[in-house]
Amino acid sequence: MGGRGGRYVPLVGRWGFLARNHALDAVTVLLTITSVLELMIGGDAPTAPEMSLGLEAVALVAMVLPLFVRRRFPFGAPAAYWLLAAAISLADGPLIPSVNSVFVLGMAAAFLLGNVRDPRKGRIGLVLVLACMVVVISNLPGHTISQLVFTPLPFAISWLAGSILQERVLQAEAAEDRAARAEKERDMVARVAVAEERARVARELHDIVAHAISVMVLQVGAVRHGLPAGMADQSDALRGVERVGRTALTEMRRLLAAMRPEGEAPELEPQPGLDNLNALIAEIGRAGLPASLEVRGERVPLPQTLDLFAYRIAQEGLTNVLKHAQAHQAALTLDYQPGALEIEVRDDGVGASASDGFGRGLVGVRERVKIYGGEMSAGPAGSGGFVLTARLPIGPDQP
């Protein structure tokens, strides 16, 4: 039974594809057959066509054939239908008006001309439909002025329906293109923001590493100067360490200069840490957002890099609330847990976004948490507002 069902699903899909893509072909064939039957049945009527039944059938089939290549010639195929209809009416005036099935096919051909993608061709198609219809009516014996005026109207309405549908399709495609371009632009700007943030993080890390190397060089120099005169070999070894350290420090400064954006002055102030949070809270308050700080657990000394990263995460979270959340207050919580430091920024606003529209919002937080192998979450709080949580590992297992 499973195998039978497996064959059934592709079969249904195949029939659905055929129905979507060849429904008009099937209807065209059916209407063509119907038109030939109409000619056979009404051959003795006073308004019957003048040509023989065989020539009439050949003429109708020749007129309908272009519709089967409409996918390859979206304008030429329905246009050929109408041109052939006008030409046939010149040879046999009553033929086209006497066959009701041809009326339906003419409506379909007019719809196809209105549905072409090129608006200029579409307008030409409307003129062609109306002109050919006037030719067909003019060749009908005993035609009236009202027939010349009102008979083309259904075909013009059919053309209008095709034109409206095509315009909707073009608008939908344009909207999709704009959305796709906007998505690409967001991705590109987000990548640039990530690169800039990584460069900023790298500059901060290099500052810390450069400071550490400076301290090491100074300590080695102090030890070397304190050695007795009889330890010349050890003094030379320490002098070599000093020389390598100073060279590394020089190269580090050059690297920092290369990473610094053009025109940006070097930062002379020391890097901030969690001890600066009270000043940050006060600064945020002066900017118009009352904020509070709560520290849970027992504070432990942190490595300088982790201390800096924790401060930057808190700073970015509060700044994000200030810019985007429309909040009345914010709360910053530091939770010292066994083996981890958890930082939470919560507000009572409408919900700050994880992005400011340019892909920058919480990029810095995400990059710093990733460097330290931590975890981050940001989103609407259950009680309203927005909450940012970052968990950084501390202790012997941290990166």
Buried (B, 14 or more C-beta within 10 A) or exposed (E): EEEEEEEEEEEEEEEEEEEEEEEBBEBBBEBBEBBBEBBEEBEEEEEBBEBEEEBBBEBBEEBBBBBBEBEEEBBBBBBBBBBBBBBBBEEBBBBBBBBEBBBBBBBBBBBBBBBBEEEEBBBBBBEBBBBBBBBBBBBBEEBEEEBBEEBBEBBBBBBBBBBEEBBEEEEEEEEEEEEEEEEEEBEEBBEEBBEBBBEBBBBBBBBBBBBEBBEBBEEBBEBBEEEEEEEEEEBEEBEEBBEEBBEBBEEBEEBBEEEBEEEEEEEEEEBBBBEBBEEBBEBBBEEEBEBEBEEEEEEEEBEBBBBBBBBBBBBBBBBBBBBBBEBEBBBBBBBBEEEBBBBBBBBBBBBBBBBBEEBBBBBBBBBBBEBBEBBBEBEEBEEEBBBBBBBBBBEEEBE
